[in-house]
Amino acid sequence: MNTGSEPLPRYAMPDGSEQEYEVILEQIQYHRKSMIGSAFFYIRTGAAEEFCLCRIIPGGGKIFFHEIVDHRNYGISDEDMQDAVKYDTGIFTLPGHIHISPHIEKKLRALLDAE
């Protein structure tokens, strides 16, 4: 069945491009609301108000796959992302890393928890 949606980016093992990977993984695992479907989600901010929805997917053993996904593919608007950053609860201690908002969590759960 072809749904017309674009395939998600390929998975990538963490490397030097994500130096804080271990800290991200440690912090996100303690907040079970981040686990949606089979992945942990969070938002990373960049320069010039650039926001990225990221997910970490547990693999076999201690292997985890980390990727940036297009939030629009999940029905999450740019405004949803901006609101999550604006009303950040400060769960992450890493600068530029934001927990997903309850609104984004609800949208992701509607799509991914049913799978």
C-alpha positions in Angstrom: 0.0 0.0 0.0 1.5 3.3 -1.0 0.5 6.1 1.3 2.4 8.8 -0.6 4.6 9.7 2.3 8.3 10.2 2.0 10.6 7.7 3.6 12.4 8.8 6.7 16.1 9.5 6.6 18.4 6.5 7.0 19.4 5.6 10.6 22.8 6.7 11.7 25.0 5.4 14.5 26.0 8.2 16.8 29.5 9.6 16.1 31.5 12.8 16.6 28.7 14.9 15.1 26.6 14.3 18.2 29.1 14.7 21.0 26.5 14.8 23.8 24.8 11.5 22.7 25.4 9.6 26.0 24.1 12.5 28.0 21.0 12.9 25.8 20.3 9.2 26.1 20.8 9.2 29.8 18.4 12.1 30.4 15.8 11.1 27.9 15.4 7.6 29.3 14.4 8.9 32.7 11.4 10.7 31.2 9.0 8.0 30.0 6.8 10.5 28.2 9.6 10.7 25.7 9.1 7.1 24.7 6.5 7.0 21.9 6.0 4.0 19.8 9.4 2.4 19.7 11.4 5.6 20.0 12.5 8.5 22.3 11.8 12.0 20.9 13.2 15.4 21.8 13.8 18.7 20.1 17.2 20.2 19.3 17.6 23.9 18.6 20.2 25.4 16.3 21.2 28.8 15.1 18.7 31.3 13.8 15.7 29.7 15.5 16.1 26.4 13.7 14.4 23.5 15.4 14.9 19.8 14.7 12.7 16.9 15.9 15.0 14.1 16.8 14.4 10.5 17.7 16.5 7.7 19.3 15.4 4.2 18.5 16.7 1.3 20.7 18.3 -1.5 18.8 19.7 -4.8 19.9 21.7 -4.8 23.1 23.1 -1.3 23.9 22.9 0.0 20.3 20.7 3.0 19.7 20.0 4.7 16.4 19.7 8.5 16.4 18.2 10.6 13.6 16.7 13.9 12.8 13.2 13.6 11.3 10.9 16.0 9.5 8.3 17.1 12.0 5.9 18.0 9.3 5.6 14.3 8.3 4.0 13.8 11.8 1.5 16.6 11.5 3.7 18.8 13.7 3.8 22.4 12.6 6.6 24.9 12.9 4.4 26.8 15.4 4.1 23.5 17.5 7.9 23.3 17.6 8.3 27.0 18.5 5.7 26.6 21.3 7.6 23.6 22.7 10.8 25.7 22.8 9.0 28.7 24.2 7.3 26.8 27.0 10.3 24.4 27.7 10.1 22.8 31.2 13.9 22.6 31.5 14.0 18.8 31.8 17.2 18.6 29.7 20.3 20.1 31.3 22.0 20.4 27.9 21.7 23.8 26.2 19.8 23.6 22.9 18.0 20.3 23.8 14.3 20.6 24.6 11.7 18.0 25.8 8.7 17.6 23.4 5.6 19.5 24.5 2.4 17.7 25.6 0.8 18.8 22.3 3.6 17.3 20.2 3.5 14.2 22.4 -0.2 13.8 21.8 0.3 14.1 18.0 3.1 11.5 18.0 1.2 9.1 20.2 -1.9 9.3 17.9 0.3 8.1 15.0 2.9 5.9 16.6 1.4 4.2 19.6 -1.3 2.6 17.5 1.3 0.8 15.3 
